Amino acid sequence: MVATAHVCSNLTAQTVIDFENVVLNPETYDNGYAGSSNFSMAGFTFSNVYDAAWGSWNGFSISNVTDNTTSGWGNQYSAFPGSGRNSENYGVYYPEGSIQGNSSQAIDSFYISNTTYAAISMRDGDAYGKQFGSIYAADGITLDGTNGEDFYRVWVIAEGYSGIKDSVEVYLADYRFTDNSQDYIFDSWIKVDLSTFGILPYSITFRIESSDIGAFGINTPTYFAIDDLYQSQIEGIDENTILSIDVYPNPVRDLLTVKGENGILTLKDINGKIILTENHFGVSILNLQDFNSGIYFLELINSNGKAIQKVIK
């Protein structure tokens, strides 16, 4: 993996964003109607736009609604698991929206699931969305061309402080299996791991795709629920010093090959503790066999500047 990165001299311990700083009465939500607009948590901004004229919103709402059995748009603020991952509150996403931090922060992972509205629409069908697995559109008559091989997925698009982007697709429902018993609609919280990207993501946007598409776009309710975002604080970024470093394999099991300019290599753990330092002359082989599994940060420094690469063990 080739990485071109700005300087990152230290990472503090992880903290978790669980939306509990938003005070809600039981079985309620905040969709921005109070005029608060964006939600700010631990230095990150969760975008929210509320249109008072239409009573509509997009971006993120914060909810603790537990009703995971009632179908329809009126239950749009409920997570299909029935609660937040480890606490009452969670976020609900409806396009368009983003999560924005700054160049001193990074999101390592978060959890995602279906909303009740989207999940039941896919499971049973409704006036607009088809029943997943069916060969027919929502009207139950028109062949929709999918042959029942339906899916609902979210693209997670992350940007690092160096401007590099990477993405991962998360299937919240998948009916494309030859064995229909493997078809699923997620009703639990699943982890989205960004630590393998080789960048330190501080900005995240989303793109939703579905096999059920009509004349006006996606028929499936384009919602998902989000919770427990793990983030690290990055200190000591120098925007003017950039080097390239080639690190592989990553994730690594035993031996890590490092290629780049001559300099000094320093390996740090997730808390910024230095655990290895050695001189580097073009190519180095680091033996990580006895290291614990986890996230590390490899720094190359010379008179021209520095570079950092996240390493997964």
C-alpha positions in Angstrom: 0.0 0.0 0.0 1.4 3.4 -1.0 0.6 6.2 1.4 1.3 9.9 0.9 0.5 11.6 4.2 1.1 14.7 6.2 2.8 14.6 9.5 1.1 13.0 12.5 3.3 12.9 15.6 0.9 11.5 18.1 -2.5 9.8 18.7 -4.3 10.0 21.9 -6.6 7.2 23.2 -9.9 6.4 21.5 -13.2 8.0 22.6 -16.6 6.9 21.5 -19.5 9.1 20.2 -22.7 7.4 21.3 -25.1 10.4 20.9 -25.9 10.4 24.6 -25.0 14.1 24.9 -28.3 14.9 23.2 -31.0 15.0 25.9 -34.2 13.3 24.8 -37.4 12.3 26.5 -38.1 8.5 26.2 -39.4 7.4 22.8 -38.6 10.8 21.1 -36.2 12.2 18.6 -34.6 15.5 17.5 -34.8 16.0 13.8 -33.7 19.7 13.9 -37.2 21.1 14.4 -36.0 23.1 17.4 -33.7 25.1 15.2 -30.5 23.6 16.5 -29.4 22.7 12.9 -26.2 20.6 13.0 -25.3 18.3 15.9 -21.9 18.7 17.4 -20.3 15.8 19.4 -16.7 15.4 20.5 -15.5 17.9 17.9 -17.4 16.2 15.0 -20.3 17.8 13.2 -23.3 15.7 12.1 -25.1 17.7 9.4 -28.8 18.4 9.8 -31.0 20.6 7.7 -34.6 21.0 8.8 -37.3 22.6 6.5 -39.9 24.1 8.8 -42.2 24.8 5.8 -42.5 21.2 4.9 -41.6 19.6 8.3 -38.9 17.7 6.5 -35.2 17.1 7.3 -32.1 15.5 5.9 -28.7 14.6 7.3 -28.9 13.2 10.8 -31.6 13.0 13.5 -31.0 11.7 17.0 -33.5 9.2 18.4 -34.2 6.7 21.2 -37.4 5.3 19.7 -37.6 1.5 20.3 -40.6 0.6 18.1 -39.2 -2.0 15.7 -42.5 -3.5 14.6 -44.6 -0.7 13.2 -44.2 -0.2 9.4 -44.3 2.9 7.4 -43.0 6.5 7.2 -44.5 7.4 10.5 -41.9 5.2 12.2 -38.9 6.6 10.4 -36.9 7.4 13.5 -36.7 3.8 14.8 -33.6 1.5 14.6 -34.5 -2.0 13.6 -32.4 -3.5 16.4 -34.8 -1.8 18.8 -32.3 0.4 20.6 -28.9 2.0 20.4 -25.9 -0.3 20.4 -24.8 0.1 24.0 -27.0 3.0 25.1 -30.4 4.5 24.4 -29.6 7.2 21.8 -28.5 6.6 18.2 -28.4 8.5 15.0 -30.7 8.2 12.0 -29.5 9.1 8.5 -31.5 10.3 5.6 -29.8 11.8 2.5 -27.9 14.0 2.1 -25.6 14.4 5.1 -22.0 14.1 6.3 -19.9 13.8 9.4 -17.1 16.4 9.5 -14.2 16.7 12.0 -10.9 18.4 11.4 -7.4 17.4 10.6 -6.6 16.7 14.2 -9.2 13.9 14.5 -9.8 10.5 12.9 -12.7 8.1 12.9 -11.5 4.5 13.3 -14.8 2.7 13.2 -18.6 2.9 13.8 -21.7 0.7 13.9 -24.6 0.8 11.4 -27.9 -0.9 11.0 -31.3 -0.7 9.3 -34.1 1.5 10.4 -37.4 -0.1 11.0 -39.0 1.8 8.2 -36.5 0.6 5.6 -36.3 -3.0 6.9 -40.0 -3.7 7.0 -40.4 -2.1 3.6 -37.8 -4.5 2.2 -39.2 -7.5 4.1 -42.9 -7.1 3.3 -43.0 -4.5 0.6 -45.2 -1.4 0.7 -46.9 1.1 -1.6 -43.6 2.3 -3.0 -41.0 -0.3 -2.3 -41.0 -3.9 -3.5 -40.7 -7.0 -1.3 -37.1 -8.1 -1.5 -36.8 -11.5 -3.1 -39.8 -11.0 -5.3 -39.6 -10.8 -9.1 -42.2 -8.1 -9.1 -42.2 -4.4 -8.4 -44.2 -2.9 -5.6 -47.5 -3.3 -7.5 -47.1 -7.0 -7.4 -47.7 -7.2 -11.1 -44.9 -5.7 -13.1 -41.7 -7.7 -13.5 -38.9 -5.5 -12.3 -36.0 -7.3 -13.9 -34.1 -8.2 -10.7 -35.3 -11.9 -10.7 -35.6 -11.4 -6.9 -31.8 -10.8 -6.5 -32.2 -7.6 -4.4 -29.8 -5.6 -2.3 -29.7 -2.5 -0.2 -26.2 -1.1 0.5 -24.5 2.0 1.9 -21.2 3.3 0.5 -19.1 4.8 3.2 -16.7 7.4 1.7 -13.9 8.6 4.0 -11.4 11.4 3.5 -8.1 11.7 5.3 -6.4 15.0 6.4 -4.1 14.6 3.4 -7.1 14.7 1.0 -6.9 11.0 0.1 -10.2 9.2 -0.1 -11.2 5.6 0.4 -14.5 3.8 0.6 -16.2 0.6 1.6 -19.6 -0.8 0.8 -21.9 -2.2 3.6 -24.8 -4.4 2.6 -27.7 -3.9 5.0 -29.8 -6.3 3.0 -28.7 -8.9 0.4 -31.0 -11.4 -1.5 -28.5 -12.3 -4.2 -27.5 -15.7 -2.9 -28.0 -18.9 -4.8 -29.2 -20.5 -1.5 -32.2 -18.3 -0.5 -31.7 -19.3 3.1 -28.7 -17.0 3.2 -30.7 -14.0 2.2 -30.8 -11.4 5.0 -32.0 -8.0 6.2 -29.8 -6.8 9.1 -31.6 -6.4 12.4 -28.4 -6.0 14.5 -25.6 -3.5 14.8 -22.6 -4.3 12.5 -19.2 -2.8 12.7 -17.8 -0.6 9.8 -14.0 -0.7 10.2 -12.1 2.2 8.6 -8.8 1.3 10.2 -7.7 -0.7 7.1 -8.0 2.3 4.8 -4.4 3.5 5.3 -5.7 7.0 5.9 -6.9 8.8 9.0 -10.6 9.6 8.2 -12.0 12.8 9.6 -14.7 13.4 7.0 -17.3 10.8 6.0 -20.1 11.0 3.4 -22.5 8.3 2.3 -24.1 7.0 -0.9 -27.1 4.7 -0.8 -27.9 2.1 -3.5 -30.7 -0.3 -3.9 -31.8 -2.9 -6.6 -35.3 -1.4 -6.3 -35.2 1.6 -8.6 -38.1 3.4 -10.2 -38.7 6.4 -12.5 -37.9 8.8 -9.6 -34.9 7.0 -8.2 -34.6 4.5 -5.3 -38.0 3.1 -4.1 -36.5 1.6 -0.9 -36.6 4.1 2.0 -33.1 5.5 2.0 -32.4 5.5 5.7 -30.0 3.8 8.1 -29.1 4.0 11.8 -25.7 4.7 13.2 -24.1 4.5 16.6 -20.8 4.2 18.6 -18.3 6.1 16.4 -14.8 5.5 17.8 -12.4 8.4 17.2 -8.8 9.3 18.0 -7.3 12.7 18.5 -4.3 13.4 16.2 -1.7 15.9 17.4 1.3 17.6 15.8 0.2 17.8 12.1 2.4 19.7 9.8 0.6 20.5 6.6 3.8 21.5 4.8 5.8 18.3 5.0 4.9 15.3 2.8 6.7 12.1 2.1 5.7 8.8 0.4 6.0 5.5 2.1 5.2 2.0 0.7 4.1 -0.5 3.4 3.0 -4.1 2.7 1.3 -6.4 3.4 -1.2 -4.3 5.4 -2.9 -5.9 7.4 0.3 -7.7 8.4 0.8 -11.0 10.1 4.6 -11.3 10.6 7.0 -9.4 8.4 6.2 -5.9 7.2 8.1 -4.4 4.3 8.7 -0.7 4.2 10.0 1.2 1.2 10.8 4.9 1.1 13.4 7.6 1.4 16.2 7.1 3.9 15.4 8.2 7.4 14.3 7.0 10.8 11.4 4.6 11.2 9.3 4.8 14.4 6.4 2.5 15.2 3.8 3.7 17.7 0.8 2.0 19.3 -2.7 3.5 19.3 -1.8 5.6 22.4 1.2 7.1 20.8 3.7 5.0 22.7 6.9 4.3 20.8 7.5 0.6 20.6 10.1 0.4 17.8 12.7 2.7 16.3 15.4 1.9 13.7 17.4 3.5 10.8 15.9 3.1 7.4 17.9 2.8 4.1 15.4 2.5 1.3 14.0 -0.8 2.3 13.3 -2.2 5.8 11.8 -5.5 7.0 10.1 -5.2 10.3 9.2 -8.4 12.3 5.9 -7.8 14.0 5.3 -11.5 14.8 5.3 -11.1 18.5 3.3 -7.9 18.6 -0.3 -7.9 19.8 -3.1 -7.5 17.2 -4.3 -4.0 16.8 -3.7 -0.6 15.2 -0.2 0.8 14.9 1.3 3.9 13.3 4.5 3.8 11.4 6.4 7.1 11.0 9.2 7.9 8.6 11.2 11.1 9.2 14.2 12.7 7.5 15.4 16.2 6.7 12.8 16.5 4.0 9.8 15.9 6.3 7.7 13.0 7.6 5.0 10.5 6.6 2.8 8.3 8.6 1.0 5.0 7.7 -1.6 3.2 9.7 -0.6 -0.5 10.1 -3.1 -3.2 11.0 -1.7 -6.3 12.9 
